[in-house]
Amino acid sequence: MNNFELYNPTKLCFGKGQIAQLNTLVPENAKVLVLFGGGSIKRNGTLDEVTAALGDRKVSFFEGIEANPSYETMLRAVTQVKDENIDFLLAVGGGSVIDGTKFVAAAAKFDSEPWDILLKMGANVSAALPFGTVLTLPATGSEMNSGSVITKKAENAKLFFGSVFVYPQFSILDPTKTYSLPEKQIANGVVDAFVHTIEQYLTYPVNAAVQDRFAEGLLLTLIEQGPRALIEKENYDVRANIMFSATMALNGLIGVGVPQDWSTHMIGHELTALFGIDHAQTLAIVLPSVLREKEAQKHEKLVQYAERVWNIIDGDNATKTAQAIAKTEEFFHTMGIKTKLSDYGLSESDIANIIKQLEAHERTALGEHQDIDLATSARILRNSL
């Protein structure tokens, strides 16, 4: 196991009725900006519940954060924060709302051009406004980590930043708030959490038994519970297990002391930025091809994945790894997510533009071995057609 430091200050409040805790979690004299996406939290009563819990605090609202939060939209929120002297942010929504709120928190305290936060991946962030979250869509794990992804529409750029200053102070996770989600969002969330786990697990062995077993438990839970969530709309236990799995998949715990990949995400980001394909859909497209392309480098962990997660115990190791990759793709199909670029209207002619974007964003040495160059990325994409 590699050396590591583990730090996570976010307080989780999990279960039914936890939104009422906002009354004690948010400072009494705070000027609060509630940030959210569309109108679903209005229709299902969540926004009313949040407002009631905030009581007599001065509360403003910022609506309209996109599924992939845009730099342009979030700059408007930064302006509102400064104009109204806001001193506490509350994200109510899924990972996109939380990611956008993290950027606002950092940019509101940033003296230079805010885009530099993304260009330097957050290394230049030295302060941020305090904020909390009310999670309504389990997927990204953003409610318990220090990362954020923002899209600049003008440049078709989807970039990541991270900073210890943008951990949420608290996150409220009430599984009942997911009952009204469309099937597509549930499916996307399950696949997102699944691939987050894979990116930290399917690399090469470093004898990190705890992290491996934890990751395998998350994968097994998502495989078991994900399809049920599409059918059992208001099964509290199913939704609770998915919600907690998504949080645990990317709160830092399974990623410490082990090599990590993230090539699927980096390539996938370009598909979203260029073509508007849902984030989870891009992961389902790219991951199987990455695993086939890098089978030799990932062989030992792929065999372990085949045996422990998919219970594939017959045949030689090459057969096991091939079957495990096929089972992974089949799982995405079971969740209703297609796995080929052609399923989304893309063809060979689009690959050159994707590669240009990877080069422009300096994504030229991806993967746990930094050996996925542009030519390899192009091959991965062609094999995803």
C-alpha angles and dihedrals in degrees: 000000000000123000114267148168119220122201128161120155098177116123114217121211105190130186146032118336096010094131087079087071090073086086090069101027097058116064112257095235096043124132099220130202112197111206123196144151124236134343100284094098088053094050097046095045098247094120091051090050091050093048092049092050091052088060117181097354118124103260131187129178137224115192133183108056106162129231086258101034110233126220089227094055094044092052087062088055090050089054091051091050091054096042093051097037091238113187102179132043127204119193114203112186142038133319095295093057091046093047090050091049091052090055091049090049091054098038093051088063096038119105100197135055104313093221087069087071088066096038090055094038092239097302089125096053111111102164142013140184114264115255144170134200141225105202118215101162120044111212122093104043088227089134090074106029142067100240134103137178120208130183124217103205095195090063102029085238123149109186138175131225133178136187138163086233093069102058108124112249088223140353127206114211116188111169092203088069088069096058094093096048117121116249091248092059093047090050092047091050094051093048092046092053091044093054092044087059094045093051090060097038110038100067121087133310122272095163093257096152096169095051092045095051092045091050092047090051091054092049092049091048093051092046090051101039102032099074090042090057090061091056106029098058098182104027101137096198093051092049092044093053092048092047094051092043091055091050094047092047093070110018092102100259102105092039100058118103094008136092115257131208115197094166090120090056095046093051091041092054090062091053090054094045094048103035107017094241112161113264095241091047090056090052091052089050098048106034100069091050092047090052092049092045094049098035093124094052093043096038100116095047092042090056090049090048091050094050101038102034104029097027091231103160104149126084133026123306095265090055091048094052093047091050092047092054090047090050090051092054090045090054090056089051090050088056088053096252121132119224108203130083088226089060086067097044098263125135142180090283091065096056095078091058091050091051091049089055092048089053093046090053092046093245092144101121109043135164135048090298095039087233101122100103127176093275090053092047089052090052091049090052094047089051088052094058 
